[in-house]
Amino acid sequence: VLYTVTNLLTAGSTHTVSLSFSDNNTPTNTISTNWTFTVIKYPTVPTAFALPANAVNTGAPGFQMRLSQFSAADIMANDGTPIGTLPGCVANAEAQLAGLLIDPMTGVPYAETVTPGTLPNGAYPLGDVLNFSYTGADQGNFTSANGYPKSTLPGLTGTDQDNLAMEFVSYLHLSPGYYHFGVNSADGFRMTFAANPYDAFATQVGLYDVQSVPWDTTFDLNVTQEGYYPCRIVWFRESPLADNHGTAGFELYTITSAGQKILVNDTNTPGSVLAFQSSTASVAPYVQYAGPTAFVSSYRGHDFGLPRVQVQIHDG
């Protein structure tokens, strides 16, 4: 028996299903049963976030990618410690991208090793999909075997994948409907939407805040108005695990009702969510960073030692 729900069920609502059927015996045998279920608490992206097409540079598809990396070898040499990796979590990655991490042993900021990109904020313009692995070797869902060879990370000058923090910013063209997103990542990530993608208090839609092998995380969201929605993703890599397979990697995709995975901004596949790099819309003053954290996380790893609460305010 298949019953199609024609209207989207309210997030967090509880419903009762009743099933009753009979056979054709004489006398008739009838079986009835009831059960309840609760709808997941999916977020609805606020319509106030939606930008019109004329506020987005639709001639520049893709994403902006900004990276940061600290050398584990340099940390060990400078601090005289046998460990040069910093705790892997979104909050640490946010502080690293904001330039706020101080080496407690030396009292000075960790040295940045990434070559900045060509954009004014040091980001790299990416015109394609997000389908990365540190070495370029196949892993995850989208590989050379199914027509999606991996890209390597731009701007890296080191010899390892430790202490990486990365940011993707884009404007996703979303039509009204229910979306099932997926991320394959090593290690973790956080994805948000806001009227301004750099707002520290943006609406969170996806989070996986732990060190791991390449791993799929799925999450749902609802959209009620067509528009171009400012989106930001923070992705981090602490280091390979002792029993690690795969390398630092990232994929962003949606999943259709038939189970097909489609990379965001895959212009060759019908149904792909399209992404664009920049917007001309003005923004009001906003909080660009608030830490140690501006969001709730299940992270239970090592403390990364921010000595005080810090806030960065941008004038728009």
Disulfide bonds with the S-S distance in Angstrom:
none
